[in-house]
Amino acid sequence: MKEERENKNVIRHWKNFASDVFWLFRIVWKKYSFVLILLFFTSTCIALISLFQAYSNGVLINTIVKVVSSAKNADAGFINKFKDDFNQQLGKTFRNGIEPSGGQWQKRV
């Protein structure tokens, strides 16, 4: 009986808390909705700018070059036999995909 009463008190407490949070959000949204939207778009733009800077600085390009050169230096000569070299889709589930042998799958990893 006591435990049941405590459970009801906890539930009532959380309902009141949720109601207060919702009430506070409504007030903040009414007063500062423009600022909240502006902050969201600003943070999105900052993220896109940093991605663009990483791309333009060649970080991604250098990584791709390193991967390709490592694969060429390794015993992965079979990749050059593919129709699209390093751009070849692997697996028959793709439209132009090919199915490498088991050993080729292991060398790819």
Backbone as JSON Lines, residues from 0, in Angstrom:
{"i":0,"aa":"M","n":[0.82,-1.19,0.0],"ca":[0.0,0.0,0.0],"c":[0.86,1.26,0.0]}
{"i":1,"aa":"K","n":[1.89,1.25,0.86],"ca":[2.79,2.4,0.94],"c":[3.57,2.56,-0.36]}
{"i":2,"aa":"E","n":[3.99,1.44,-0.9],"ca":[4.74,1.46,-2.17],"c":[3.89,2.01,-3.31]}
{"i":3,"aa":"E","n":[2.61,1.64,-3.32],"ca":[1.69,2.14,-4.35],"c":[1.55,3.66,-4.26]}
{"i":4,"aa":"R","n":[1.45,4.17,-3.03],"ca":[1.32,5.6,-2.82],"c":[2.59,6.33,-3.28]}
{"i":5,"aa":"E","n":[3.75,5.73,-2.98],"ca":[5.02,6.33,-3.41],"c":[5.12,6.36,-4.93]}
{"i":6,"aa":"N","n":[4.68,5.3,-5.58],"ca":[4.7,5.25,-7.04],"c":[3.81,6.34,-7.63]}
{"i":7,"aa":"K","n":[2.64,6.54,-7.03],"ca":[1.74,7.59,-7.52],"c":[2.36,8.98,-7.33]}
{"i":8,"aa":"N","n":[3.07,9.17,-6.22],"ca":[3.74,10.45,-5.99],"c":[4.84,10.7,-7.01]}
{"i":9,"aa":"V","n":[5.59,9.65,-7.32],"ca":[6.65,9.79,-8.32],"c":[6.06,10.13,-9.68]}
{"i":10,"aa":"I","n":[4.99,9.44,-10.05],"ca":[4.35,9.7,-11.34],"c":[3.81,11.12,-11.39]}
{"i":11,"aa":"R","n":[3.18,11.56,-10.29],"ca":[2.65,12.92,-10.25],"c":[3.78,13.95,-10.36]}
{"i":12,"aa":"H","n":[4.89,13.66,-9.68],"ca":[6.05,14.56,-9.74],"c":[6.54,14.7,-11.18]}
{"i":13,"aa":"W","n":[6.69,13.59,-11.9],"ca":[7.19,13.64,-13.27],"c":[6.2,14.29,-14.22]}
{"i":14,"aa":"K","n":[4.92,14.09,-13.98],"ca":[3.92,14.78,-14.81],"c":[4.01,16.29,-14.61]}
{"i":15,"aa":"N","n":[4.16,16.72,-13.36],"ca":[4.3,18.15,-13.08],"c":[5.58,18.7,-13.72]}
{"i":16,"aa":"F","n":[6.65,17.93,-13.61],"ca":[7.91,18.35,-14.2],"c":[7.78,18.51,-15.72]}
{"i":17,"aa":"A","n":[7.17,17.52,-16.37],"ca":[6.99,17.59,-17.83],"c":[6.12,18.77,-18.21]}
{"i":18,"aa":"S","n":[5.09,19.03,-17.42],"ca":[4.21,20.16,-17.69],"c":[4.97,21.48,-17.56]}
{"i":19,"aa":"D","n":[5.82,21.58,-16.53],"ca":[6.61,22.8,-16.34],"c":[7.61,23.01,-17.47]}
{"i":20,"aa":"V","n":[8.25,21.93,-17.91],"ca":[9.22,22.04,-19.01],"c":[8.51,22.47,-20.29]}
{"i":21,"aa":"F","n":[7.35,21.88,-20.56],"ca":[6.6,22.25,-21.75],"c":[6.17,23.71,-21.68]}
{"i":22,"aa":"W","n":[5.7,24.16,-20.5],"ca":[5.3,25.56,-20.3],"c":[6.48,26.5,-20.54]}
{"i":23,"aa":"L","n":[7.64,26.14,-20.0],"ca":[8.84,26.96,-20.19],"c":[9.24,27.01,-21.66]}
{"i":24,"aa":"F","n":[9.18,25.87,-22.34],"ca":[9.52,25.85,-23.76],"c":[8.59,26.75,-24.56]}
{"i":25,"aa":"R","n":[7.29,26.72,-24.25],"ca":[6.34,27.58,-24.97],"c":[6.68,29.06,-24.78]}
{"i":26,"aa":"I","n":[7.05,29.44,-23.56],"ca":[7.4,30.84,-23.31],"c":[8.66,31.23,-24.07]}
{"i":27,"aa":"V","n":[9.67,30.37,-24.0],"ca":[10.94,30.66,-24.69],"c":[10.7,30.7,-26.2]}
{"i":28,"aa":"W","n":[9.91,29.77,-26.72],"ca":[9.65,29.73,-28.16],"c":[8.94,30.99,-28.62]}
{"i":29,"aa":"K","n":[7.94,31.44,-27.85],"ca":[7.19,32.64,-28.24],"c":[8.1,33.86,-28.26]}
{"i":30,"aa":"K","n":[8.98,33.97,-27.28],"ca":[9.82,35.16,-27.18],"c":[11.04,35.09,-28.1]}
{"i":31,"aa":"Y","n":[11.63,33.9,-28.19],"ca":[12.94,33.81,-28.83],"c":[12.96,32.82,-30.0]}
{"i":32,"aa":"S","n":[11.85,32.57,-30.65],"ca":[11.84,31.58,-31.74],"c":[12.8,31.98,-32.85]}
{"i":33,"aa":"F","n":[12.86,33.27,-33.16],"ca":[13.77,33.72,-34.21],"c":[15.22,33.4,-33.85]}
{"i":34,"aa":"V","n":[15.58,33.63,-32.61],"ca":[16.95,33.36,-32.16],"c":[17.25,31.86,-32.21]}
{"i":35,"aa":"L","n":[16.29,31.04,-31.78],"ca":[16.52,29.6,-31.81],"c":[16.69,29.09,-33.24]}
{"i":36,"aa":"I","n":[15.87,29.57,-34.14],"ca":[15.99,29.18,-35.55],"c":[17.31,29.66,-36.12]}
{"i":37,"aa":"L","n":[17.69,30.89,-35.79],"ca":[18.95,31.45,-36.26],"c":[20.14,30.63,-35.74]}
{"i":38,"aa":"L","n":[20.09,30.22,-34.48],"ca":[21.16,29.39,-33.93],"c":[21.26,28.04,-34.64]}
{"i":39,"aa":"F","n":[20.11,27.45,-34.95],"ca":[20.11,26.17,-35.65],"c":[20.76,26.31,-37.03]}
{"i":40,"aa":"F","n":[20.34,27.33,-37.79],"ca":[20.91,27.51,-39.13],"c":[22.37,27.91,-39.08]}
{"i":41,"aa":"T","n":[22.75,28.69,-38.07],"ca":[24.16,29.08,-37.94],"c":[25.02,27.86,-37.67]}
{"i":42,"aa":"S","n":[24.6,27.0,-36.75],"ca":[25.4,25.81,-36.45],"c":[25.47,24.87,-37.66]}
{"i":43,"aa":"T","n":[24.38,24.79,-38.43],"ca":[24.4,23.97,-39.63],"c":[25.37,24.53,-40.65]}
{"i":44,"aa":"C","n":[25.36,25.83,-40.82],"ca":[26.29,26.46,-41.77],"c":[27.74,26.28,-41.35]}
{"i":45,"aa":"I","n":[28.0,26.39,-40.05],"ca":[29.37,26.19,-39.56],"c":[29.84,24.77,-39.87]}
{"i":46,"aa":"A","n":[28.97,23.79,-39.67],"ca":[29.33,22.41,-39.96],"c":[29.61,22.22,-41.45]}
{"i":47,"aa":"L","n":[28.78,22.81,-42.3],"ca":[28.99,22.68,-43.75],"c":[30.27,23.38,-44.19]}
{"i":48,"aa":"I","n":[30.55,24.53,-43.6],"ca":[31.77,25.27,-43.95],"c":[33.0,24.46,-43.57]}
{"i":49,"aa":"S","n":[32.98,23.84,-42.39],"ca":[34.15,23.05,-41.98],"c":[34.34,21.84,-42.89]}
{"i":50,"aa":"L","n":[33.24,21.22,-43.34],"ca":[33.36,20.12,-44.3],"c":[33.95,20.6,-45.62]}
{"i":51,"aa":"F","n":[33.48,21.75,-46.08],"ca":[33.99,22.3,-47.33],"c":[35.47,22.64,-47.2]}
{"i":52,"aa":"Q","n":[35.88,23.2,-46.05],"ca":[37.29,23.53,-45.86],"c":[38.15,22.28,-45.85]}
{"i":53,"aa":"A","n":[37.66,21.23,-45.21],"ca":[38.42,19.98,-45.2],"c":[38.58,19.44,-46.61]}
{"i":54,"aa":"Y","n":[37.52,19.54,-47.4],"ca":[37.59,19.06,-48.77],"c":[38.52,19.93,-49.6]}
{"i":55,"aa":"S","n":[38.37,21.27,-49.45],"ca":[39.18,22.17,-50.27],"c":[40.65,22.14,-49.87]}
{"i":56,"aa":"N","n":[40.95,21.82,-48.63],"ca":[42.34,21.72,-48.21],"c":[42.99,20.43,-48.67]}
{"i":57,"aa":"G","n":[42.22,19.59,-49.25],"ca":[42.78,18.37,-49.82],"c":[42.9,17.23,-48.84]}
{"i":58,"aa":"V","n":[42.3,17.38,-47.66],"ca":[42.39,16.31,-46.68],"c":[41.77,15.04,-47.23]}
{"i":59,"aa":"L","n":[40.59,15.17,-47.79],"ca":[39.91,13.99,-48.33],"c":[40.63,13.45,-49.55]}
{"i":60,"aa":"I","n":[41.08,14.36,-50.39],"ca":[41.78,13.93,-51.62],"c":[43.07,13.21,-51.25]}
{"i":61,"aa":"N","n":[43.82,13.76,-50.3],"ca":[45.07,13.11,-49.88],"c":[44.8,11.73,-49.29]}
{"i":62,"aa":"T","n":[43.73,11.59,-48.55],"ca":[43.39,10.29,-47.97],"c":[43.09,9.28,-49.07]}
{"i":63,"aa":"I","n":[42.33,9.71,-50.06],"ca":[42.0,8.81,-51.17],"c":[43.27,8.41,-51.92]}
{"i":64,"aa":"V","n":[44.16,9.37,-52.16],"ca":[45.41,9.07,-52.85],"c":[46.24,8.07,-52.06]}
{"i":65,"aa":"K","n":[46.28,8.23,-50.73],"ca":[47.05,7.3,-49.9],"c":[46.46,5.89,-49.96]}
{"i":66,"aa":"V","n":[45.16,5.8,-49.93],"ca":[44.52,4.48,-49.98],"c":[44.8,3.8,-51.31]}
{"i":67,"aa":"V","n":[44.66,4.54,-52.39],"ca":[44.89,3.96,-53.72],"c":[46.34,3.55,-53.87]}
{"i":68,"aa":"S","n":[47.27,4.41,-53.44],"ca":[48.69,4.06,-53.58],"c":[49.05,2.88,-52.69]}
{"i":69,"aa":"S","n":[48.45,2.79,-51.51],"ca":[48.71,1.63,-50.64],"c":[48.21,0.36,-51.29]}
{"i":70,"aa":"A","n":[47.04,0.43,-51.91],"ca":[46.49,-0.76,-52.56],"c":[47.35,-1.16,-53.76]}
{"i":71,"aa":"K","n":[47.88,-0.17,-54.46],"ca":[48.74,-0.5,-55.61],"c":[50.06,-1.09,-55.14]}
{"i":72,"aa":"N","n":[50.58,-0.6,-54.02],"ca":[51.85,-1.14,-53.5],"c":[51.67,-2.53,-52.92]}
{"i":73,"aa":"A","n":[50.49,-2.79,-52.38],"ca":[50.21,-4.12,-51.84],"c":[49.98,-5.07,-53.01]}
{"i":74,"aa":"D","n":[49.75,-6.3,-52.69],"ca":[49.51,-7.28,-53.75],"c":[48.03,-7.25,-54.13]}
{"i":75,"aa":"A","n":[47.59,-6.12,-54.66],"ca":[46.19,-5.96,-55.05],"c":[46.11,-5.64,-56.54]}
{"i":76,"aa":"G","n":[46.96,-6.27,-57.32],"ca":[46.97,-6.03,-58.76],"c":[45.69,-6.46,-59.44]}
{"i":77,"aa":"F","n":[44.93,-7.33,-58.79],"ca":[43.68,-7.78,-59.39],"c":[42.69,-6.63,-59.55]}
{"i":78,"aa":"I","n":[42.85,-5.56,-58.76],"ca":[41.92,-4.42,-58.87],"c":[42.03,-3.78,-60.25]}
{"i":79,"aa":"N","n":[43.22,-3.75,-60.81],"ca":[43.4,-3.15,-62.14],"c":[42.69,-3.94,-63.22]}
{"i":80,"aa":"K","n":[42.36,-5.19,-62.93],"ca":[41.65,-6.02,-63.92],"c":[40.16,-5.72,-63.94]}
{"i":81,"aa":"F","n":[39.66,-5.05,-62.91],"ca":[38.25,-4.68,-62.89],"c":[37.96,-3.66,-63.96]}
{"i":82,"aa":"K","n":[36.74,-3.65,-64.44],"ca":[36.33,-2.73,-65.5],"c":[36.53,-1.26,-65.07]}
{"i":83,"aa":"D","n":[36.17,-0.94,-63.82],"ca":[36.26,0.45,-63.35],"c":[37.38,0.66,-62.34]}
{"i":84,"aa":"D","n":[38.39,-0.19,-62.36],"ca":[39.51,-0.1,-61.41],"c":[39.01,0.05,-59.97]}
{"i":85,"aa":"F","n":[39.44,1.13,-59.3],"ca":[39.1,1.33,-57.9],"c":[37.67,1.82,-57.69]}
{"i":86,"aa":"N","n":[36.98,2.19,-58.72],"ca":[35.6,2.64,-58.6],"c":[34.59,1.51,-58.81]}
{"i":87,"aa":"Q","n":[35.07,0.31,-59.0],"ca":[34.2,-0.83,-59.28],"c":[33.34,-1.16,-58.06]}
{"i":88,"aa":"Q","n":[32.04,-1.33,-58.28],"ca":[31.14,-1.78,-57.23],"c":[31.34,-3.28,-57.05]}
{"i":89,"aa":"L","n":[31.51,-3.7,-55.8],"ca":[31.74,-5.11,-55.52],"c":[30.46,-5.73,-54.97]}
{"i":90,"aa":"G","n":[30.07,-6.83,-55.55],"ca":[28.87,-7.54,-55.12],"c":[27.82,-7.52,-56.21]}
{"i":91,"aa":"K","n":[27.17,-8.65,-56.39],"ca":[26.16,-8.78,-57.44],"c":[24.88,-8.0,-57.14]}
{"i":92,"aa":"T","n":[24.74,-7.49,-55.92],"ca":[23.53,-6.74,-55.59],"c":[23.5,-5.39,-56.29]}
{"i":93,"aa":"F","n":[24.67,-4.89,-56.71],"ca":[24.72,-3.64,-57.45],"c":[24.47,-3.88,-58.93]}
{"i":94,"aa":"R","n":[23.99,-2.86,-59.61],"ca":[23.61,-3.01,-61.02],"c":[24.79,-3.45,-61.88]}
{"i":95,"aa":"N","n":[25.92,-2.8,-61.76],"ca":[27.1,-3.18,-62.55],"c":[28.16,-3.84,-61.68]}
{"i":96,"aa":"G","n":[27.73,-4.38,-60.55],"ca":[28.67,-4.98,-59.63],"c":[29.2,-6.32,-60.1]}
{"i":97,"aa":"I","n":[30.39,-6.63,-59.65],"ca":[31.0,-7.92,-59.96],"c":[31.23,-8.66,-58.65]}
{"i":98,"aa":"E","n":[31.38,-9.96,-58.74],"ca":[31.59,-10.78,-57.55],"c":[33.03,-11.29,-57.55]}
{"i":99,"aa":"P","n":[33.9,-10.67,-56.72],"ca":[35.29,-11.14,-56.64],"c":[35.36,-12.51,-56.0]}
{"i":100,"aa":"S","n":[36.48,-13.17,-56.17],"ca":[36.67,-14.47,-55.55],"c":[36.91,-14.26,-54.05]}
{"i":101,"aa":"G","n":[36.9,-15.36,-53.3],"ca":[37.12,-15.27,-51.85],"c":[38.46,-14.66,-51.5]}
{"i":102,"aa":"G","n":[39.5,-15.04,-52.22],"ca":[40.83,-14.48,-51.97],"c":[40.89,-13.0,-52.28]}
{"i":103,"aa":"Q","n":[40.2,-12.58,-53.35],"ca":[40.17,-11.17,-53.69],"c":[39.42,-10.36,-52.61]}
{"i":104,"aa":"W","n":[38.37,-10.93,-52.06],"ca":[37.66,-10.25,-50.98],"c":[38.61,-10.06,-49.8]}
{"i":105,"aa":"Q","n":[39.41,-11.08,-49.48],"ca":[40.33,-10.98,-48.34],"c":[41.42,-9.96,-48.61]}
{"i":106,"aa":"K","n":[41.94,-9.91,-49.82],"ca":[42.97,-8.93,-50.15],"c":[42.41,-7.52,-50.13]}
{"i":107,"aa":"R","n":[41.15,-7.38,-50.45],"ca":[40.53,-6.06,-50.47],"c":[40.49,-5.47,-49.07]}
{"i":108,"aa":"V","n":[40.24,-6.33,-48.09],"ca":[40.17,-5.86,-46.7],"c":[41.55,-5.55,-46.24]}
